[in-house]
Amino acid sequence: MRDLIAELAEVHRSVGREPADDGEIVRVVMKRTYATTPADLWAAITEPDRIRRWFMPITGELKEGGHFQLEGNAGGDILGCDPPHRLRTTFGGPESLLQLTLAEQATGQTELTLDHTVPVAMAGSVAGALFVGPGWDGAFLGLAQYVAGDAIGDPQEAALSPELLPFTRASISRWTEVVRAAGATPEELEGALAAANAQFDPQPE
């Protein structure tokens, strides 16, 4: 059985504020290497039959210029599609932008970079990373299990299972440290942490 807590160490996480054309944005970046080719990883993150096996069911016109909808979650528009290297979409709203970049490594593995930006007015501060970071950690874990051939059953049920709660709580803790290091005030951190716990931890200790 995979050590789920150890899986968190496989992901690089960062968050920061940056200037943009119409103000400032908060940028969340996550990176992880997967033991497969860019073509295979691209298929895993873009083909509906494969996406549902590690993330959640998806519908829509899955091509550049199309629209997608995740079942019970966010939808968005597909802004750019350059297989097997780069996918750009909106995510949950026109100002929430998501980019996935795949890069082949010398080892034959593939590094996946997730770049998620929203206006500061939407995130509130860098502490807003706590609203999305633990969810993306769960997605990165599900993708790792799928690529490795580990059966996880229904990914959405697994995400809320008691077995995954230690992973979820450890993820929230790691994002708390990332946000603190990025300069979030104690007040900003307190509010975002409460929201993250309410959203991702259905059985608080």
N, C-alpha and C positions, 0 to 999 in steps of 0.2 A: 504493500500500500504506500502511496506517495505521502511524504511528510508535507502536509498542507501549509504549515507555518513556514517551513523552509522554502516553499514556493515563493513567498513574498520577497525573499532575498534575491530572487532572480530578476526582479523588476527594478529599473532605475526610475525614480520619480522626481519631478521638479515642478515648481509653480512660481510665477512672477508676474509683475505688472509691466506693461510696455505701452509706449505711445502708439496711437493709431490715427488714421486720417480724420476721424470725427471724435477723438477723445482718447481714452485709455482702454486697454483690454487686460483681462487676466488670462494667462496662458498656462495650461496644464500639459506637461509632456511626460510620457511614459515610454520606456523601451524594454524590450525583452527579446532574447534569441530563442528561436525554435529549431528543433532538429528535423528540418525538412527543407525542401527547395522553395524558392519564391513562387514558382508556378503552383505547387501544391498548397502552400499557405494562402496564396491569392484565391484559389478555388474554395478553400475553407471559409474565407471571410466574405465571399461574394455570391456563392451558389446557395439558393434557398434551402435545398435539401440538406446541405452540410451545415449551414448557419444554425438551423433549428436543433442540431444535435449537440451543440456546445453553448448556444446563447439563448435564442427564443425564435418562435415562428416569425417569418417576415413575408410581406406581400408587396406588390407594386411592380412598376416597370423598371427593372433593375438594369438601367443603362444610363449613359450620360444624358442629362436632360429629363430623366424620369423622376419618379417619386417613390419612396419606400415607406412602409409602416411596420414597425415592430409590434407584435401583439401585446396589448396592454402596456405599451411603453411609447417611446418617442418615434416620430416620423421625420422625414426630411426630403430635401431635393438633392439629386446627384449632380454636383457641379462639374466634376471632372473625373475621368476614368482612364487610366493609362496602365493597362495590365502588362506584366504582373508587378508594377512598381508603385503606383500611387492612386489613391481613391480620395476624393474630396466631396463632402456633403454638408448640408445644414443638418442640425440635430436638435429637434424639439422647438425650433424657431429660426427665423431668417438670420438672426444675429449670432446664433450659436453655431460655430463652424468647426467641423471635424475633418482632420486629414490623417490617413493611414499611409505610411510609407514602408515599403519592403526593400531590404538591401541584402544581397547575397554576401555571405562571409567567406573568408578563405578556407574555413573549416567545412564548407558545404552546407552550413546552416543558414538561417535567414533571420535577420534582425527586423523586428516590427517596431515602428515608432508611431505612437498615437499623439497627435497634437490637437488639443481641444481649446478653443478660445471663445470667450464671451466678453461683452462690454463690462467694465467695472460697475456700471449702474445695475447690471443684472447680477453679477457675482457678489457685489457689496465690497469685497476686498479679496486679498489672496486667500483668506479663510474660506472663500467660496469653493475652493478645491475640495473641501470636505463634503460638499454636496454631490460630487460626481466621482471623486477618486476611489472610494471603496467599491462603488459599482463597477468601475473599469477594472479594478483589481480582480473582482469576481469573474469578469469576462476574460481577462488574460489567463486566469487559472483554468476556466472551462476550456479555452482554446488549447492550452498546454496539455490538459488531460486528453482531449480529443486527438490532437496530433500524435500523442504517445500511444494511442490505442486503448486508453483506460476507459472502461464503460462507466458512465455516470448517470444513466437513466434519463429522466426528465431534468434538464438543466435548471429550470425554474423551481421545481420542487427541491432539487439538491441545494439551491442557493438559500432556501429557508429552513433547511434541515438542521437539527441539533448538532449533527456532526460537523457542520460548516461554521457554526457560531464562533469557535475559537479563531478560525481564519478571519472571519469578518471583524471581530473585535481587535485582532492584531493589525489588520489593515487600517482600521480607524486610528489606532494608536500610531502607526507609521505615518499616516497622513497628517496627524496632529503635529508630529515633530517636523515634517516638511513645511507645514504652514507656519509654525512657530519660527523656524529658521528663515523663512521668507519675509518675516517682519510683521506678522499679524499681531495686533494688540491683544491683551488678555480678554478684553470685552468682545472683540471680533471672534476670537477663538472660542470663547465660552458659548456664544450663540450658534456658531457653525457646528461645534461639537454636539450640542444638544440636538440640532437638526439631523446630523449624521446618525446619531444613536437612535433617534426616533424612526428614521427611514430604513436603516440597514440592520438594526439589532432588534428583532421583534420580541426577544426574551431578555430584557436587561437584567443584569446581575443585581 
